[in-house]
Amino acid sequence: MDYIDPHIHMVSRVTDDYATLARMGCVAVSEPAFWAGFDRGSVDGFRDYFHQLTAVEGKRAAQYGIQHFTWLCINAKEAENVELSREVIAMIPEFLDAPGVLGIGEIGLNKNTRNESIIFLEHMELAIAHQQPILIHTPHLEDKYKGTRMILDMLNGDSRIDRSRVLVDHVEEHTIQAVLDDGYWAGMTLYPVSKCTPQRAADMIEMFGPERLLANSAGDWGPSKPTAVPDLIFELRQRGHSEALIKKIVYDNPIEFFSKSKNFQFQPRS
């Protein structure tokens, strides 16, 4: 089955992973900007990173027939440096018209701090000013429910936000209901050591249905599995779910959400 991984950090993966993804049926990936494993020290460091995301990584993916899309921001882990964050936010518009840039992300909260909230709101202003969809990270290290509630309150408090153009990622059993009830898209991140397993994701699909629900692998530089989405496909088949339901989660829903961006020029496999 063809599928799309809507949240995977391919800059941290070796080229062999692209070959493996292609063999498993992956036809497109979306790569949010994220933390590099260390705090970067200058706006030029981010300019080089955004160049890599918008001009380099797509060519590496294309060698294996995979279309590459991306999102831009300064990650919440670096938001404590408010001055640098503001320099990065001011620079992002240089790249918003580059091919494959879908919007602003992954913005969000890491430790639910005041500075993280300030930079989250300023990213929201950037997205609104440039009519960009938003992809949101919810915290892993601190209270996820509290952080998710803080994020939803900031989004809900701004009437200019189009909820159909916002994806709240890394949902778990105790946060998914609030995200869906408030009218946003919800992303389940499949991870071997934290976040959500394919089995737990299948449980959530059975509890909440497939509408406005996506599944991704994260596939970052930590312990992660870039083929976690095929693992979910296998789990759903083992449970007897229809091919139509599985395709909706791993292919149709990403296309519907990404189509909110004018830069999503997806070519289905013929």
PyRosetta script that sets phi, psi and omega in degrees:
from pyrosetta import init, pose_from_sequence

init()
pose = pose_from_sequence("MDYIDPHIHMVSRVTDDYATLARMGCVAVSEPAFWAGFDRGSVDGFRDYFHQLTAVEGKRAAQYGIQHFTWLCINAKEAENVELSREVIAMIPEFLDAPGVLGIGEIGLNKNTRNESIIFLEHMELAIAHQQPILIHTPHLEDKYKGTRMILDMLNGDSRIDRSRVLVDHVEEHTIQAVLDDGYWAGMTLYPVSKCTPQRAADMIEMFGPERLLANSAGDWGPSKPTAVPDLIFELRQRGHSEALIKKIVYDNPIEFFSKSKNFQFQPRS")
pose.set_psi(1, 131.3)
pose.set_omega(1, 172.2)
pose.set_phi(2, -65.3)
pose.set_psi(2, 139.8)
pose.set_omega(2, 176.1)
pose.set_phi(3, -145.4)
pose.set_psi(3, 164.4)
pose.set_omega(3, 177.9)
pose.set_phi(4, -120.8)
pose.set_psi(4, 131.3)
pose.set_omega(4, 172.3)
pose.set_phi(5, -94.4)
pose.set_psi(5, 109.8)
pose.set_omega(5, -172.7)
pose.set_phi(6, -82.8)
pose.set_psi(6, -0.4)
pose.set_omega(6, 179.9)
pose.set_phi(7, -158.0)
pose.set_psi(7, 96.5)
pose.set_omega(7, -179.5)
pose.set_phi(8, -149.6)
pose.set_psi(8, 134.7)
pose.set_omega(8, -173.9)
pose.set_phi(9, -98.1)
pose.set_psi(9, 80.5)
pose.set_omega(9, -172.1)
pose.set_phi(10, -69.9)
pose.set_psi(10, -20.3)
pose.set_omega(10, 178.0)
pose.set_phi(11, -62.6)
pose.set_psi(11, -19.5)
pose.set_omega(11, -179.8)
pose.set_phi(12, -96.2)
pose.set_psi(12, 4.4)
pose.set_omega(12, -177.6)
pose.set_phi(13, -110.1)
pose.set_psi(13, 154.2)
pose.set_omega(13, 176.1)
pose.set_phi(14, -79.4)
pose.set_psi(14, 161.0)
pose.set_omega(14, -176.9)
pose.set_phi(15, -61.8)
pose.set_psi(15, -30.6)
pose.set_omega(15, 177.6)
pose.set_phi(16, -56.7)
pose.set_psi(16, -29.4)
pose.set_omega(16, 179.5)
pose.set_phi(17, -65.4)
pose.set_psi(17, -35.2)
pose.set_omega(17, 175.1)
pose.set_phi(18, -60.9)
pose.set_psi(18, -42.0)
pose.set_omega(18, 179.4)
pose.set_phi(19, -62.8)
pose.set_psi(19, -41.6)
pose.set_omega(19, 179.2)
pose.set_phi(20, -64.8)
pose.set_psi(20, -43.9)
pose.set_omega(20, 179.0)
pose.set_phi(21, -59.5)
pose.set_psi(21, -44.0)
pose.set_omega(21, -179.5)
pose.set_phi(22, -61.2)
pose.set_psi(22, -41.5)
pose.set_omega(22, 179.1)
pose.set_phi(23, -64.4)
pose.set_psi(23, -28.9)
pose.set_omega(23, -178.4)
pose.set_phi(24, -84.6)
pose.set_psi(24, -4.7)
pose.set_omega(24, 177.1)
pose.set_phi(25, 107.5)
pose.set_psi(25, 5.1)
pose.set_omega(25, -179.8)
pose.set_phi(26, -71.7)
pose.set_psi(26, 126.9)
pose.set_omega(26, -179.9)
pose.set_phi(27, -112.8)
pose.set_psi(27, -13.8)
pose.set_omega(27, 179.1)
pose.set_phi(28, -158.6)
pose.set_psi(28, 149.8)
pose.set_omega(28, 174.6)
pose.set_phi(29, -131.5)
pose.set_psi(29, 152.9)
pose.set_omega(29, 172.3)
pose.set_phi(30, -123.7)
pose.set_psi(30, 128.7)
pose.set_omega(30, -170.3)
pose.set_phi(31, -119.3)
pose.set_psi(31, 102.8)
pose.set_omega(31, 175.3)
pose.set_phi(32, -72.8)
pose.set_psi(32, 150.4)
pose.set_omega(32, 171.8)
pose.set_phi(33, -64.9)
pose.set_psi(33, 143.2)
pose.set_omega(33, -176.6)
pose.set_phi(34, -148.8)
pose.set_psi(34, -177.2)
pose.set_omega(34, 179.1)
pose.set_phi(35, -73.2)
pose.set_psi(35, 139.9)
pose.set_omega(35, -174.6)
pose.set_phi(36, -90.4)
pose.set_psi(36, 6.7)
pose.set_omega(36, -175.4)
pose.set_phi(37, 95.0)
pose.set_psi(37, -7.5)
pose.set_omega(37, 175.9)
pose.set_phi(38, -153.6)
pose.set_psi(38, 157.8)
pose.set_omega(38, 179.3)
pose.set_phi(39, -80.5)
pose.set_psi(39, 123.3)
pose.set_omega(39, 178.4)
pose.set_phi(40, -75.3)
pose.set_psi(40, 152.3)
pose.set_omega(40, -169.5)
pose.set_phi(41, -104.6)
pose.set_psi(41, -6.1)
pose.set_omega(41, -176.3)
pose.set_phi(42, -152.1)
pose.set_psi(42, 159.7)
pose.set_omega(42, 178.2)
pose.set_phi(43, -65.3)
pose.set_psi(43, -29.3)
pose.set_omega(43, 178.6)
pose.set_phi(44, -66.9)
pose.set_psi(44, -29.5)
pose.set_omega(44, 174.5)
pose.set_phi(45, -62.2)
pose.set_psi(45, -39.7)
pose.set_omega(45, 176.9)
pose.set_phi(46, -72.1)
pose.set_psi(46, -35.0)
pose.set_omega(46, 178.6)
pose.set_phi(47, -62.0)
pose.set_psi(47, -42.1)
pose.set_omega(47, 177.0)
pose.set_phi(48, -64.0)
pose.set_psi(48, -40.5)
pose.set_omega(48, 179.1)
pose.set_phi(49, -63.9)
pose.set_psi(49, -43.5)
pose.set_omega(49, 179.4)
pose.set_phi(50, -66.5)
pose.set_psi(50, -32.9)
pose.set_omega(50, 174.4)
pose.set_phi(51, -63.4)
pose.set_psi(51, -42.1)
pose.set_omega(51, 178.0)
pose.set_phi(52, -60.1)
pose.set_psi(52, -44.8)
pose.set_omega(52, -177.6)
pose.set_phi(53, -67.1)
pose.set_psi(53, -37.4)
pose.set_omega(53, -171.4)
pose.set_phi(54, -96.2)
pose.set_psi(54, -20.7)
pose.set_omega(54, -173.4)
pose.set_phi(55, -124.4)
pose.set_psi(55, -16.8)
pose.set_omega(55, -174.2)
pose.set_phi(56, -111.2)
pose.set_psi(56, -50.3)
pose.set_omega(56, -170.8)
pose.set_phi(57, -63.9)
pose.set_psi(57, -34.5)
pose.set_omega(57, 179.2)
pose.set_phi(58, -61.2)
pose.set_psi(58, -35.7)
pose.set_omega(58, 179.2)
pose.set_phi(59, -68.5)
pose.set_psi(59, -38.3)
pose.set_omega(59, 178.7)
pose.set_phi(60, -64.3)
pose.set_psi(60, -41.4)
pose.set_omega(60, 179.3)
pose.set_phi(61, -66.0)
pose.set_psi(61, -40.4)
pose.set_omega(61, -174.6)
pose.set_phi(62, -62.5)
pose.set_psi(62, -25.6)
pose.set_omega(62, 178.7)
pose.set_phi(63, -60.6)
pose.set_psi(63, -20.7)
pose.set_omega(63, -178.0)
pose.set_phi(64, -115.2)
pose.set_psi(64, 18.3)
pose.set_omega(64, 176.3)
pose.set_phi(65, 72.5)
pose.set_psi(65, 20.9)
pose.set_omega(65, -179.7)
pose.set_phi(66, -106.9)
pose.set_psi(66, 129.1)
pose.set_omega(66, 176.6)
pose.set_phi(67, -85.0)
pose.set_psi(67, 137.1)
pose.set_omega(67, -173.7)
pose.set_phi(68, -115.1)
pose.set_psi(68, 127.7)
pose.set_omega(68, 175.8)
pose.set_phi(69, -124.5)
pose.set_psi(69, 161.7)
pose.set_omega(69, -174.7)
pose.set_phi(70, -148.3)
pose.set_psi(70, 167.0)
pose.set_omega(70, 178.6)
pose.set_phi(71, -132.9)
pose.set_psi(71, 151.5)
pose.set_omega(71, -173.7)
pose.set_phi(72, -125.2)
pose.set_psi(72, 141.5)
pose.set_omega(72, 176.7)
pose.set_phi(73, -179.0)
pose.set_psi(73, 179.1)
pose.set_omega(73, 161.5)
pose.set_phi(74, -105.7)
pose.set_psi(74, 126.8)
pose.set_omega(74, -173.0)
pose.set_phi(75, -65.4)
pose.set_psi(75, 154.0)
pose.set_omega(75, -177.5)
pose.set_phi(76, -58.5)
pose.set_psi(76, -28.3)
pose.set_omega(76, -179.2)
pose.set_phi(77, -65.1)
pose.set_psi(77, -21.5)
pose.set_omega(77, 179.9)
pose.set_phi(78, -106.0)
pose.set_psi(78, 6.0)
pose.set_omega(78, -175.3)
pose.set_phi(79, -74.5)
pose.set_psi(79, -13.1)
pose.set_omega(79, 177.3)
pose.set_phi(80, -64.7)
pose.set_psi(80, -23.7)
pose.set_omega(80, 173.6)
pose.set_phi(81, -87.0)
pose.set_psi(81, 85.5)
pose.set_omega(81, -172.5)
pose.set_phi(82, -65.0)
pose.set_psi(82, -39.7)
pose.set_omega(82, -178.9)
pose.set_phi(83, -61.5)
pose.set_psi(83, -48.0)
pose.set_omega(83, 178.5)
pose.set_phi(84, -64.9)
pose.set_psi(84, -40.5)
pose.set_omega(84, 179.5)
pose.set_phi(85, -57.2)
pose.set_psi(85, -42.6)
pose.set_omega(85, -179.2)
pose.set_phi(86, -68.1)
pose.set_psi(86, -34.5)
pose.set_omega(86, 176.7)
pose.set_phi(87, -64.8)
pose.set_psi(87, -40.4)
pose.set_omega(87, -180.0)
pose.set_phi(88, -67.4)
pose.set_psi(88, -44.6)
pose.set_omega(88, 179.6)
pose.set_phi(89, -60.2)
pose.set_psi(89, -39.0)
pose.set_omega(89, 179.1)
pose.set_phi(90, -67.6)
pose.set_psi(90, -26.3)
pose.set_omega(90, -178.2)
pose.set_phi(91, -86.3)
pose.set_psi(91, -25.9)
pose.set_omega(91, -174.4)
pose.set_phi(92, -52.5)
pose.set_psi(92, -40.7)
pose.set_omega(92, -179.0)
pose.set_phi(93, -55.8)
pose.set_psi(93, -20.8)
pose.set_omega(93, 175.5)
pose.set_phi(94, -57.2)
pose.set_psi(94, -26.5)
pose.set_omega(94, -172.2)
pose.set_phi(95, -110.2)
pose.set_psi(95, -5.2)
pose.set_omega(95, -170.1)
pose.set_phi(96, -66.1)
pose.set_psi(96, -24.8)
pose.set_omega(96, 179.2)
pose.set_phi(97, -93.6)
pose.set_psi(97, 3.9)
pose.set_omega(97, 178.4)
pose.set_phi(98, -67.5)
pose.set_psi(98, 145.4)
pose.set_omega(98, 179.5)
pose.set_phi(99, -56.5)
pose.set_psi(99, 134.3)
pose.set_omega(99, 175.1)
pose.set_phi(100, 88.5)
pose.set_psi(100, -4.6)
pose.set_omega(100, 177.4)
pose.set_phi(101, -80.9)
pose.set_psi(101, 115.9)
pose.set_omega(101, -173.1)
pose.set_phi(102, -92.6)
pose.set_psi(102, -21.2)
pose.set_omega(102, -177.9)
pose.set_phi(103, 163.2)
pose.set_psi(103, -155.3)
pose.set_omega(103, -177.0)
pose.set_phi(104, -103.4)
pose.set_psi(104, 122.5)
pose.set_omega(104, 180.0)
pose.set_phi(105, 170.8)
pose.set_psi(105, 168.0)
pose.set_omega(105, -6.1)
pose.set_phi(106, -89.2)
pose.set_psi(106, 107.7)
pose.set_omega(106, 175.7)
pose.set_phi(107, -86.2)
pose.set_psi(107, 169.5)
pose.set_omega(107, 178.4)
pose.set_phi(108, 153.7)
pose.set_psi(108, -150.2)
pose.set_omega(108, -180.0)
pose.set_phi(109, -126.2)
pose.set_psi(109, 148.2)
pose.set_omega(109, 177.2)
pose.set_phi(110, -112.7)
pose.set_psi(110, -55.8)
pose.set_omega(110, 178.5)
pose.set_phi(111, -117.8)
pose.set_psi(111, 15.8)
pose.set_omega(111, 175.1)
pose.set_phi(112, 60.3)
pose.set_psi(112, 40.6)
pose.set_omega(112, -176.5)
pose.set_phi(113, -92.9)
pose.set_psi(113, 167.8)
pose.set_omega(113, 179.2)
pose.set_phi(114, -63.0)
pose.set_psi(114, -44.9)
pose.set_omega(114, -179.3)
pose.set_phi(115, -63.7)
pose.set_psi(115, -38.8)
pose.set_omega(115, 176.7)
pose.set_phi(116, -61.3)
pose.set_psi(116, -39.8)
pose.set_omega(116, 178.7)
pose.set_phi(117, -65.7)
pose.set_psi(117, -40.0)
pose.set_omega(117, 179.1)
pose.set_phi(118, -60.2)
pose.set_psi(118, -46.6)
pose.set_omega(118, -178.2)
pose.set_phi(119, -71.7)
pose.set_psi(119, -33.0)
pose.set_omega(119, 175.0)
pose.set_phi(120, -59.5)
pose.set_psi(120, -46.8)
pose.set_omega(120, -179.2)
pose.set_phi(121, -63.9)
pose.set_psi(121, -36.2)
pose.set_omega(121, -179.8)
pose.set_phi(122, -71.9)
pose.set_psi(122, -32.7)
pose.set_omega(122, 171.3)
pose.set_phi(123, -64.4)
pose.set_psi(123, -40.7)
pose.set_omega(123, 176.9)
pose.set_phi(124, -58.1)
pose.set_psi(124, -44.1)
pose.set_omega(124, 178.9)
pose.set_phi(125, -60.4)
pose.set_psi(125, -40.8)
pose.set_omega(125, 178.1)
pose.set_phi(126, -61.5)
pose.set_psi(126, -45.9)
pose.set_omega(126, -179.6)
pose.set_phi(127, -62.7)
pose.set_psi(127, -42.2)
pose.set_omega(127, 179.9)
pose.set_phi(128, -65.5)
pose.set_psi(128, -45.0)
pose.set_omega(128, -177.5)
pose.set_phi(129, -61.8)
pose.set_psi(129, -32.3)
pose.set_omega(129, -176.8)
pose.set_phi(130, -109.7)
pose.set_psi(130, 12.3)
pose.set_omega(130, 175.8)
pose.set_phi(131, 53.8)
pose.set_psi(131, 51.0)
pose.set_omega(131, -177.1)
pose.set_phi(132, -107.6)
pose.set_psi(132, 139.9)
pose.set_omega(132, 168.4)
pose.set_phi(133, -61.4)
pose.set_psi(133, 163.7)
pose.set_omega(133, -176.2)
pose.set_phi(134, -128.5)
pose.set_psi(134, 136.2)
pose.set_omega(134, 173.5)
pose.set_phi(135, -117.2)
pose.set_psi(135, 128.2)
pose.set_omega(135, -168.7)
pose.set_phi(136, -119.4)
pose.set_psi(136, 134.9)
pose.set_omega(136, 174.6)
pose.set_phi(137, -94.5)
pose.set_psi(137, 131.4)
pose.set_omega(137, 172.6)
pose.set_phi(138, -106.9)
pose.set_psi(138, 148.9)
pose.set_omega(138, -167.0)
pose.set_phi(139, -67.3)
pose.set_psi(139, 151.4)
pose.set_omega(139, 174.3)
pose.set_phi(140, -109.9)
pose.set_psi(140, -36.7)
pose.set_omega(140, -171.3)
pose.set_phi(141, -81.6)
pose.set_psi(141, -34.2)
pose.set_omega(141, 180.0)
pose.set_phi(142, -104.8)
pose.set_psi(142, -169.9)
pose.set_omega(142, -176.8)
pose.set_phi(143, -62.6)
pose.set_psi(143, 106.1)
pose.set_omega(143, -178.1)
pose.set_phi(144, -63.3)
pose.set_psi(144, -41.0)
pose.set_omega(144, -178.8)
pose.set_phi(145, -62.7)
pose.set_psi(145, -46.1)
pose.set_omega(145, 179.5)
pose.set_phi(146, -61.1)
pose.set_psi(146, -45.9)
pose.set_omega(146, -179.7)
pose.set_phi(147, -63.6)
pose.set_psi(147, -41.8)
pose.set_omega(147, 178.6)
pose.set_phi(148, -64.0)
pose.set_psi(148, -41.9)
pose.set_omega(148, 179.0)
pose.set_phi(149, -63.0)
pose.set_psi(149, -41.0)
pose.set_omega(149, 177.7)
pose.set_phi(150, -60.7)
pose.set_psi(150, -43.6)
pose.set_omega(150, -179.1)
pose.set_phi(151, -64.3)
pose.set_psi(151, -46.8)
pose.set_omega(151, -179.3)
pose.set_phi(152, -62.8)
pose.set_psi(152, -38.4)
pose.set_omega(152, 179.4)
pose.set_phi(153, -64.4)
pose.set_psi(153, -39.6)
pose.set_omega(153, 178.6)
pose.set_phi(154, -67.0)
pose.set_psi(154, -40.9)
pose.set_omega(154, 178.6)
pose.set_phi(155, -66.4)
pose.set_psi(155, -47.9)
pose.set_omega(155, -175.9)
pose.set_phi(156, -66.0)
pose.set_psi(156, -23.7)
pose.set_omega(156, -179.0)
pose.set_phi(157, -79.5)
pose.set_psi(157, -1.9)
pose.set_omega(157, -179.5)
pose.set_phi(158, -118.9)
pose.set_psi(158, 108.9)
pose.set_omega(158, -175.8)
pose.set_phi(159, -69.1)
pose.set_psi(159, -10.9)
pose.set_omega(159, 179.6)
pose.set_phi(160, -80.2)
pose.set_psi(160, -13.1)
pose.set_omega(160, -178.6)
pose.set_phi(161, -75.4)
pose.set_psi(161, 125.5)
pose.set_omega(161, 172.9)
pose.set_phi(162, -89.0)
pose.set_psi(162, 107.0)
pose.set_omega(162, -172.8)
pose.set_phi(163, -63.6)
pose.set_psi(163, -25.2)
pose.set_omega(163, 179.6)
pose.set_phi(164, -71.9)
pose.set_psi(164, -8.1)
pose.set_omega(164, -179.1)
pose.set_phi(165, -110.9)
pose.set_psi(165, 19.7)
pose.set_omega(165, -178.7)
pose.set_phi(166, -125.1)
pose.set_psi(166, 128.1)
pose.set_omega(166, 175.0)
pose.set_phi(167, -110.9)
pose.set_psi(167, 120.8)
pose.set_omega(167, 175.8)
pose.set_phi(168, -100.0)
pose.set_psi(168, 114.6)
pose.set_omega(168, -170.2)
pose.set_phi(169, -99.5)
pose.set_psi(169, 170.5)
pose.set_omega(169, 179.2)
pose.set_phi(170, 62.9)
pose.set_psi(170, 33.6)
pose.set_omega(170, 177.9)
pose.set_phi(171, -69.5)
pose.set_psi(171, 151.2)
pose.set_omega(171, 173.6)
pose.set_phi(172, -129.4)
pose.set_psi(172, -175.1)
pose.set_omega(172, -171.9)
pose.set_phi(173, -59.2)
pose.set_psi(173, -31.0)
pose.set_omega(173, -175.7)
pose.set_phi(174, -93.0)
pose.set_psi(174, -0.2)
pose.set_omega(174, 179.5)
pose.set_phi(175, -122.3)
pose.set_psi(175, -18.3)
pose.set_omega(175, -172.8)
pose.set_phi(176, -62.9)
pose.set_psi(176, -39.0)
pose.set_omega(176, -176.4)
pose.set_phi(177, -60.8)
pose.set_psi(177, -45.8)
pose.set_omega(177, -177.3)
pose.set_phi(178, -64.0)
pose.set_psi(178, -39.2)
pose.set_omega(178, -179.2)
pose.set_phi(179, -64.2)
pose.set_psi(179, -47.9)
pose.set_omega(179, -178.8)
pose.set_phi(180, -69.2)
pose.set_psi(180, -40.9)
pose.set_omega(180, -179.5)
pose.set_phi(181, -61.9)
pose.set_psi(181, -31.6)
pose.set_omega(181, 179.9)
pose.set_phi(182, -83.9)
pose.set_psi(182, 0.3)
pose.set_omega(182, 171.9)
pose.set_phi(183, 93.5)
pose.set_psi(183, 12.7)
pose.set_omega(183, -180.0)
pose.set_phi(184, -97.5)
pose.set_psi(184, 163.6)
pose.set_omega(184, 169.4)
pose.set_phi(185, -77.0)
pose.set_psi(185, 149.7)
pose.set_omega(185, -179.8)
pose.set_phi(186, -123.4)
pose.set_psi(186, 135.7)
pose.set_omega(186, 178.6)
pose.set_phi(187, -114.3)
pose.set_psi(187, 134.1)
pose.set_omega(187, 175.8)
pose.set_phi(188, -104.5)
pose.set_psi(188, 124.7)
pose.set_omega(188, -179.1)
pose.set_phi(189, -101.2)
pose.set_psi(189, 121.3)
pose.set_omega(189, -174.7)
pose.set_phi(190, -93.5)
pose.set_psi(190, 121.4)
pose.set_omega(190, -169.4)
pose.set_phi(191, -141.6)
pose.set_psi(191, 143.1)
pose.set_omega(191, -177.0)
pose.set_phi(192, -75.3)
pose.set_psi(192, -25.3)
pose.set_omega(192, -173.3)
pose.set_phi(193, -121.3)
pose.set_psi(193, -9.5)
pose.set_omega(193, 177.6)
pose.set_phi(194, -155.6)
pose.set_psi(194, -166.5)
pose.set_omega(194, 178.7)
pose.set_phi(195, 58.2)
pose.set_psi(195, -110.3)
pose.set_omega(195, -167.1)
pose.set_phi(196, -143.8)
pose.set_psi(196, 134.0)
pose.set_omega(196, 176.3)
pose.set_phi(197, -85.8)
pose.set_psi(197, 163.3)
pose.set_omega(197, 174.8)
pose.set_phi(198, -57.0)
pose.set_psi(198, -35.2)
pose.set_omega(198, -180.0)
pose.set_phi(199, -66.3)
pose.set_psi(199, -43.3)
pose.set_omega(199, 177.8)
pose.set_phi(200, -66.2)
pose.set_psi(200, -37.6)
pose.set_omega(200, 177.4)
pose.set_phi(201, -62.8)
pose.set_psi(201, -41.8)
pose.set_omega(201, 178.0)
pose.set_phi(202, -62.4)
pose.set_psi(202, -38.9)
pose.set_omega(202, 176.9)
pose.set_phi(203, -60.3)
pose.set_psi(203, -43.7)
pose.set_omega(203, -178.9)
pose.set_phi(204, -66.0)
pose.set_psi(204, -37.3)
pose.set_omega(204, 176.5)
pose.set_phi(205, -61.5)
pose.set_psi(205, -41.9)
pose.set_omega(205, 179.8)
pose.set_phi(206, -68.1)
pose.set_psi(206, -31.7)
pose.set_omega(206, -178.8)
pose.set_phi(207, -80.5)
pose.set_psi(207, -38.5)
pose.set_omega(207, -170.4)
pose.set_phi(208, -112.4)
pose.set_psi(208, -9.2)
pose.set_omega(208, -179.4)
pose.set_phi(209, 82.6)
pose.set_psi(209, 174.3)
pose.set_omega(209, -171.7)
pose.set_phi(210, -91.7)
pose.set_psi(210, -4.9)
pose.set_omega(210, -173.7)
pose.set_phi(211, -69.7)
pose.set_psi(211, 133.4)
pose.set_omega(211, 178.8)
pose.set_phi(212, 54.4)
pose.set_psi(212, 36.5)
pose.set_omega(212, -178.2)
pose.set_phi(213, -125.3)
pose.set_psi(213, 129.7)
pose.set_omega(213, 179.1)
pose.set_phi(214, -123.6)
pose.set_psi(214, 161.4)
pose.set_omega(214, 176.8)
pose.set_phi(215, -134.3)
pose.set_psi(215, 136.7)
pose.set_omega(215, -177.7)
pose.set_phi(216, -140.5)
pose.set_psi(216, 171.0)
pose.set_omega(216, -177.1)
pose.set_phi(217, -104.8)
pose.set_psi(217, -15.3)
pose.set_omega(217, -170.9)
pose.set_phi(218, 67.1)
pose.set_psi(218, -52.1)
pose.set_omega(218, 175.2)
pose.set_phi(219, 44.4)
pose.set_psi(219, 54.7)
pose.set_omega(219, -175.6)
pose.set_phi(220, -100.1)
pose.set_psi(220, -160.9)
pose.set_omega(220, -175.7)
pose.set_phi(221, -82.3)
pose.set_psi(221, -9.1)
pose.set_omega(221, 177.2)
pose.set_phi(222, -87.5)
pose.set_psi(222, -174.1)
pose.set_omega(222, 175.7)
pose.set_phi(223, -61.8)
pose.set_psi(223, 108.8)
pose.set_omega(223, -177.9)
pose.set_phi(224, -154.8)
pose.set_psi(224, 166.8)
pose.set_omega(224, -176.0)
pose.set_phi(225, -129.2)
pose.set_psi(225, 106.3)
pose.set_omega(225, -175.9)
pose.set_phi(226, -63.8)
pose.set_psi(226, -17.4)
pose.set_omega(226, 177.9)
pose.set_phi(227, -99.8)
pose.set_psi(227, 28.5)
pose.set_omega(227, -179.1)
pose.set_phi(228, -68.7)
pose.set_psi(228, -29.2)
pose.set_omega(228, 178.9)
pose.set_phi(229, -65.1)
pose.set_psi(229, -45.1)
pose.set_omega(229, 172.6)
pose.set_phi(230, -58.0)
pose.set_psi(230, -31.6)
pose.set_omega(230, 175.5)
pose.set_phi(231, -62.6)
pose.set_psi(231, -39.0)
pose.set_omega(231, 176.9)
pose.set_phi(232, -66.7)
pose.set_psi(232, -41.0)
pose.set_omega(232, 177.4)
pose.set_phi(233, -57.2)
pose.set_psi(233, -45.2)
pose.set_omega(233, 179.5)
pose.set_phi(234, -61.7)
pose.set_psi(234, -44.1)
pose.set_omega(234, -179.2)
pose.set_phi(235, -61.8)
pose.set_psi(235, -42.7)
pose.set_omega(235, -179.0)
pose.set_phi(236, -67.4)
pose.set_psi(236, -37.7)
pose.set_omega(236, 176.7)
pose.set_phi(237, -65.2)
pose.set_psi(237, -41.1)
pose.set_omega(237, 178.8)
pose.set_phi(238, -59.9)
pose.set_psi(238, -30.3)
pose.set_omega(238, -179.9)
pose.set_phi(239, -86.2)
pose.set_psi(239, -1.8)
pose.set_omega(239, 175.6)
pose.set_phi(240, 87.8)
pose.set_psi(240, 14.9)
pose.set_omega(240, 179.3)
pose.set_phi(241, -73.4)
pose.set_psi(241, 153.4)
pose.set_omega(241, -175.7)
pose.set_phi(242, -72.4)
pose.set_psi(242, 155.5)
pose.set_omega(242, 175.8)
pose.set_phi(243, -62.9)
pose.set_psi(243, -32.8)
pose.set_omega(243, -179.8)
pose.set_phi(244, -64.8)
pose.set_psi(244, -42.0)
pose.set_omega(244, 178.9)
pose.set_phi(245, -66.3)
pose.set_psi(245, -43.5)
pose.set_omega(245, -179.2)
pose.set_phi(246, -62.7)
pose.set_psi(246, -44.6)
pose.set_omega(246, 180.0)
pose.set_phi(247, -61.7)
pose.set_psi(247, -36.2)
pose.set_omega(247, 179.4)
pose.set_phi(248, -61.6)
pose.set_psi(248, -42.1)
pose.set_omega(248, -177.9)
pose.set_phi(249, -69.8)
pose.set_psi(249, -45.2)
pose.set_omega(249, -167.8)
pose.set_phi(250, -99.9)
pose.set_psi(250, -5.1)
pose.set_omega(250, -177.3)
pose.set_phi(251, -138.0)
pose.set_psi(251, -56.8)
pose.set_omega(251, -174.7)
pose.set_phi(252, -66.6)
pose.set_psi(252, -43.9)
pose.set_omega(252, -177.8)
pose.set_phi(253, -64.6)
pose.set_psi(253, -45.1)
pose.set_omega(253, 175.6)
pose.set_phi(254, -57.6)
pose.set_psi(254, -40.8)
pose.set_omega(254, 179.5)
pose.set_phi(255, -63.9)
pose.set_psi(255, -42.7)
pose.set_omega(255, -179.6)
pose.set_phi(256, -62.8)
pose.set_psi(256, -43.7)
pose.set_omega(256, -179.4)
pose.set_phi(257, -70.5)
pose.set_psi(257, -46.4)
pose.set_omega(257, -177.9)
pose.set_phi(258, -64.6)
pose.set_psi(258, -24.9)
pose.set_omega(258, 179.5)
pose.set_phi(259, -67.3)
pose.set_psi(259, -7.9)
pose.set_omega(259, 173.5)
pose.set_phi(260, -69.3)
pose.set_psi(260, -14.7)
pose.set_omega(260, 179.4)
pose.set_phi(261, -100.8)
pose.set_psi(261, 135.7)
pose.set_omega(261, 178.2)
pose.set_phi(262, -68.6)
pose.set_psi(262, -16.6)
pose.set_omega(262, -179.2)
pose.set_phi(263, -90.4)
pose.set_psi(263, 3.3)
pose.set_omega(263, 179.6)
pose.set_phi(264, -87.0)
pose.set_psi(264, 91.4)
pose.set_omega(264, 179.6)
pose.set_phi(265, -107.3)
pose.set_psi(265, 78.7)
pose.set_omega(265, -174.2)
pose.set_phi(266, -89.6)
pose.set_psi(266, 135.7)
pose.set_omega(266, 177.5)
pose.set_phi(267, -113.1)
pose.set_psi(267, 104.7)
pose.set_omega(267, 178.6)
pose.set_phi(268, -59.7)
pose.set_psi(268, 151.9)
pose.set_omega(268, 178.4)
pose.set_phi(269, -67.9)
pose.set_psi(269, 131.4)
pose.set_omega(269, -177.9)
pose.set_phi(270, -82.2)
pose.dump_pdb("model.pdb")
